[in-house]
Amino acid sequence: MVLTPSTMLPLGTPAPDFSLPNVDGRMVSLADFASAPVLVVVFMCNHCPYVKHLADSLAATAREYQARGVAFVGINSNDAQAYPDDSPARMKEEARARGYTFPYLYDESQQVAKAYRAACTPDFYVFDAQRRLAYRGQYDGTRPDSGLAPTGADLRAALDALLAGQPVPAEQKPSIGCNIKWKPGNAPDYFG
């Protein structure tokens, strides 16, 4: 397992567009979230220990904030041929088992991950009502080997600030996790 930090896309970056299949078979695009005051995009997968560490907490956090109007979407860009645990069929099972109430999309071409400069799983991006990047980085300071339960403190602070019309905390720490599993010959220039 290669540990990789987020690329920390510049704040203010407009949300790159996407249109990808959900685990239920329907296509989901950026425009589907137009009415949400805040959008959270999470690059994630099924097999990474860093995602597994916070998956149940993420499901609970998403439910809590969706009730306040925040939209969440998970995107898996891993090479499912090399990592069958991350296949669309397994994603469907994972979404059901974890109780994900948000779309969990498959980026087979890996073009969406490249557009976001996503590097690891999990990798969090929070966009304001104008779909400008307001937060990118870690869920919280816990890690699989920390012995601490995940709380989502960093993500929650950003969401609470945006919902209150306040500035998002300036200190944003990169997410750390497994590198996105690029298809052979498909790794982007920022992967390294």
NORRA-V46197 format. One record per residue. N is the residue number from 1. PHI is phi in whole degrees, -180 to 180 (999 if undefined). OMEGA is omega in degrees with one decimal (none if undefined). D_FIRST is the distance of its C-alpha to the first C-alpha in Angstrom with 2 decimals. Layout:
# NORRA-V46197
n:N phi:PHI omega:OMEGA d_first:D_FIRST
n:N phi:PHI omega:OMEGA d_first:D_FIRST
This chain:
# NORRA-V46197
n:1 phi:999 omega:177.1 d_first:0.00
n:2 phi:-94 omega:176.7 d_first:3.79
n:3 phi:-83 omega:-174.0 d_first:6.31
n:4 phi:-132 omega:174.2 d_first:9.32
n:5 phi:-88 omega:174.4 d_first:12.86
n:6 phi:-64 omega:179.9 d_first:15.52
n:7 phi:-82 omega:179.3 d_first:18.02
n:8 phi:58 omega:174.1 d_first:20.89
n:9 phi:-46 omega:-176.9 d_first:23.22
n:10 phi:-59 omega:175.8 d_first:26.78
n:11 phi:-59 omega:-177.9 d_first:28.67
n:12 phi:91 omega:178.5 d_first:31.51
n:13 phi:-62 omega:176.1 d_first:29.70
n:14 phi:-67 omega:179.3 d_first:31.13
n:15 phi:-63 omega:175.4 d_first:28.90
n:16 phi:-63 omega:-178.8 d_first:28.02
n:17 phi:-70 omega:173.2 d_first:29.63
n:18 phi:-155 omega:170.5 d_first:27.95
n:19 phi:-150 omega:-171.1 d_first:29.26
n:20 phi:-136 omega:178.3 d_first:26.82
n:21 phi:-76 omega:175.1 d_first:27.26
n:22 phi:-85 omega:178.6 d_first:26.78
n:23 phi:-64 omega:178.0 d_first:25.91
n:24 phi:-89 omega:176.0 d_first:29.69
n:25 phi:95 omega:-179.4 d_first:30.31
n:26 phi:-84 omega:178.0 d_first:32.07
n:27 phi:-83 omega:179.2 d_first:31.20
n:28 phi:-127 omega:-179.5 d_first:30.34
n:29 phi:-128 omega:179.1 d_first:30.86
n:30 phi:-55 omega:-177.8 d_first:30.90
n:31 phi:-61 omega:179.7 d_first:34.69
n:32 phi:-65 omega:-176.9 d_first:34.42
n:33 phi:-107 omega:-172.7 d_first:33.56
n:34 phi:-56 omega:-175.9 d_first:36.43
n:35 phi:-85 omega:-178.0 d_first:38.34
n:36 phi:-75 omega:178.6 d_first:35.58
n:37 phi:-70 omega:-179.3 d_first:36.08
n:38 phi:-144 omega:177.2 d_first:32.34
n:39 phi:-126 omega:175.3 d_first:29.38
n:40 phi:-107 omega:175.3 d_first:25.78
n:41 phi:-111 omega:-178.5 d_first:23.23
n:42 phi:-120 omega:170.3 d_first:19.72
n:43 phi:-85 omega:-171.3 d_first:16.88
n:44 phi:-150 omega:177.1 d_first:14.97
n:45 phi:-157 omega:-179.6 d_first:13.82
n:46 phi:-96 omega:-165.2 d_first:14.13
n:47 phi:-92 omega:-174.2 d_first:10.94
n:48 phi:-69 omega:178.8 d_first:8.64
n:49 phi:-59 omega:-179.6 d_first:9.43
n:50 phi:-72 omega:174.7 d_first:10.60
n:51 phi:-75 omega:179.6 d_first:12.96
n:52 phi:-57 omega:-178.8 d_first:14.04
n:53 phi:-57 omega:-174.4 d_first:14.96
n:54 phi:-113 omega:-173.2 d_first:17.45
n:55 phi:-58 omega:-179.3 d_first:18.41
n:56 phi:-68 omega:177.3 d_first:21.69
n:57 phi:-65 omega:178.0 d_first:22.61
n:58 phi:-61 omega:178.9 d_first:22.01
n:59 phi:-59 omega:179.9 d_first:24.26
n:60 phi:-69 omega:179.1 d_first:26.91
n:61 phi:-62 omega:179.3 d_first:26.74
n:62 phi:-61 omega:179.5 d_first:27.17
n:63 phi:-60 omega:-178.7 d_first:30.15
n:64 phi:-62 omega:-175.6 d_first:31.72
n:65 phi:-81 omega:173.9 d_first:31.53
n:66 phi:-62 omega:177.3 d_first:32.42
n:67 phi:-65 omega:178.8 d_first:35.63
n:68 phi:-102 omega:174.8 d_first:36.26
n:69 phi:99 omega:-179.3 d_first:35.83
n:70 phi:-75 omega:176.6 d_first:32.28
n:71 phi:-97 omega:176.3 d_first:30.51
n:72 phi:-123 omega:171.5 d_first:26.84
n:73 phi:-147 omega:174.8 d_first:24.86
n:74 phi:-102 omega:178.8 d_first:21.28
n:75 phi:-131 omega:175.7 d_first:19.84
n:76 phi:-108 omega:-179.0 d_first:17.05
n:77 phi:-110 omega:-176.3 d_first:16.43
n:78 phi:-69 omega:175.5 d_first:13.60
n:79 phi:-71 omega:-176.0 d_first:14.67
n:80 phi:-72 omega:177.5 d_first:16.04
n:81 phi:-69 omega:179.1 d_first:17.14
n:82 phi:-82 omega:-177.7 d_first:13.76
n:83 phi:-129 omega:-173.9 d_first:12.46
n:84 phi:-60 omega:176.3 d_first:15.78
n:85 phi:-63 omega:-179.3 d_first:14.86
n:86 phi:-102 omega:179.6 d_first:15.08
n:87 phi:-70 omega:177.7 d_first:18.50
n:88 phi:-55 omega:179.1 d_first:21.57
n:89 phi:-64 omega:178.4 d_first:23.04
n:90 phi:-71 omega:176.3 d_first:20.14
n:91 phi:-62 omega:179.1 d_first:20.20
n:92 phi:-62 omega:178.1 d_first:23.86
n:93 phi:-63 omega:-178.2 d_first:23.29
n:94 phi:-64 omega:-179.8 d_first:20.72
n:95 phi:-60 omega:179.5 d_first:23.20
n:96 phi:-68 omega:-177.2 d_first:25.98
n:97 phi:-64 omega:-177.6 d_first:24.26
n:98 phi:-85 omega:-178.5 d_first:23.11
n:99 phi:77 omega:177.4 d_first:26.43
n:100 phi:-65 omega:178.3 d_first:25.29
n:101 phi:-104 omega:179.9 d_first:28.58
n:102 phi:-117 omega:176.2 d_first:27.22
n:103 phi:-61 omega:177.2 d_first:26.56
n:104 phi:-123 omega:-167.9 d_first:23.07
n:105 phi:-102 omega:178.2 d_first:23.09
n:106 phi:-111 omega:-179.4 d_first:21.37
n:107 phi:-101 omega:-173.8 d_first:20.99
n:108 phi:-61 omega:-177.9 d_first:21.04
n:109 phi:-76 omega:-176.7 d_first:22.12
n:110 phi:69 omega:-179.2 d_first:19.49
n:111 phi:-71 omega:179.5 d_first:22.54
n:112 phi:-69 omega:176.6 d_first:22.52
n:113 phi:-58 omega:179.0 d_first:19.04
n:114 phi:-65 omega:-179.6 d_first:20.39
n:115 phi:-62 omega:178.6 d_first:23.63
n:116 phi:-89 omega:-174.0 d_first:21.98
n:117 phi:57 omega:178.3 d_first:19.66
n:118 phi:-67 omega:-176.0 d_first:16.83
n:119 phi:-125 omega:-172.1 d_first:13.48
n:120 phi:-139 omega:171.4 d_first:11.20
n:121 phi:-122 omega:-0.4 d_first:11.51
n:122 phi:-85 omega:176.2 d_first:13.75
n:123 phi:-137 omega:-172.7 d_first:15.99
n:124 phi:-105 omega:176.4 d_first:19.66
n:125 phi:-132 omega:179.6 d_first:22.82
n:126 phi:-120 omega:-177.9 d_first:26.29
n:127 phi:-113 omega:178.9 d_first:29.39
n:128 phi:-78 omega:-176.3 d_first:32.98
n:129 phi:-63 omega:177.2 d_first:35.97
n:130 phi:-88 omega:-178.8 d_first:36.37
n:131 phi:61 omega:171.2 d_first:32.73
n:132 phi:-103 omega:-177.4 d_first:31.98
n:133 phi:-66 omega:-179.5 d_first:28.68
n:134 phi:-111 omega:-179.9 d_first:29.46
n:135 phi:-151 omega:169.7 d_first:26.09
n:136 phi:-150 omega:-179.3 d_first:22.47
n:137 phi:147 omega:-170.2 d_first:19.76
n:138 phi:-81 omega:174.2 d_first:18.43
n:139 phi:-69 omega:174.9 d_first:19.70
n:140 phi:-167 omega:-176.0 d_first:20.50
n:141 phi:-87 omega:-179.7 d_first:19.50
n:142 phi:-82 omega:177.8 d_first:17.93
n:143 phi:-137 omega:-177.6 d_first:14.34
n:144 phi:-55 omega:-177.1 d_first:13.11
n:145 phi:-100 omega:-175.9 d_first:14.05
n:146 phi:-82 omega:-175.7 d_first:17.17
n:147 phi:76 omega:-179.0 d_first:19.53
n:148 phi:-107 omega:177.0 d_first:20.98
n:149 phi:-79 omega:179.5 d_first:21.64
n:150 phi:-69 omega:-179.7 d_first:20.79
n:151 phi:-120 omega:-175.1 d_first:24.01
n:152 phi:76 omega:-173.2 d_first:23.21
n:153 phi:-54 omega:-177.4 d_first:25.48
n:154 phi:-68 omega:179.0 d_first:24.46
n:155 phi:-63 omega:-179.4 d_first:24.60
n:156 phi:-61 omega:179.5 d_first:27.80
n:157 phi:-60 omega:179.1 d_first:29.45
n:158 phi:-66 omega:-178.9 d_first:29.01
n:159 phi:-65 omega:179.8 d_first:30.33
n:160 phi:-61 omega:179.6 d_first:33.21
n:161 phi:-62 omega:-178.9 d_first:34.24
n:162 phi:-62 omega:-179.5 d_first:34.34
n:163 phi:-66 omega:179.5 d_first:36.25
n:164 phi:-91 omega:-178.5 d_first:38.70
n:165 phi:73 omega:-179.0 d_first:39.23
n:166 phi:-105 omega:175.7 d_first:37.90
n:167 phi:-67 omega:176.6 d_first:35.61
n:168 phi:-73 omega:178.7 d_first:31.91
n:169 phi:-49 omega:-175.5 d_first:30.79
n:170 phi:-71 omega:-179.7 d_first:30.30
n:171 phi:-80 omega:-179.5 d_first:27.47
n:172 phi:-128 omega:-176.6 d_first:24.28
n:173 phi:-97 omega:179.8 d_first:20.91
n:174 phi:-59 omega:170.1 d_first:17.85
n:175 phi:-72 omega:177.0 d_first:15.43
n:176 phi:-128 omega:177.6 d_first:11.92
n:177 phi:-175 omega:176.9 d_first:9.00
n:178 phi:-72 omega:176.2 d_first:6.25
n:179 phi:-66 omega:172.7 d_first:7.84
n:180 phi:-61 omega:-176.8 d_first:10.55
n:181 phi:-87 omega:-176.9 d_first:10.28
n:182 phi:-73 omega:173.9 d_first:13.36
n:183 phi:-67 omega:-179.7 d_first:15.81
n:184 phi:-53 omega:178.4 d_first:16.67
n:185 phi:79 omega:-175.7 d_first:18.92
n:186 phi:-108 omega:-177.0 d_first:18.52
n:187 phi:-63 omega:-179.0 d_first:16.20
n:188 phi:-76 omega:-178.0 d_first:18.44
n:189 phi:-64 omega:-178.7 d_first:19.93
n:190 phi:-85 omega:178.0 d_first:18.20
n:191 phi:-88 omega:-176.3 d_first:14.65
n:192 phi:-158 omega:none d_first:14.13
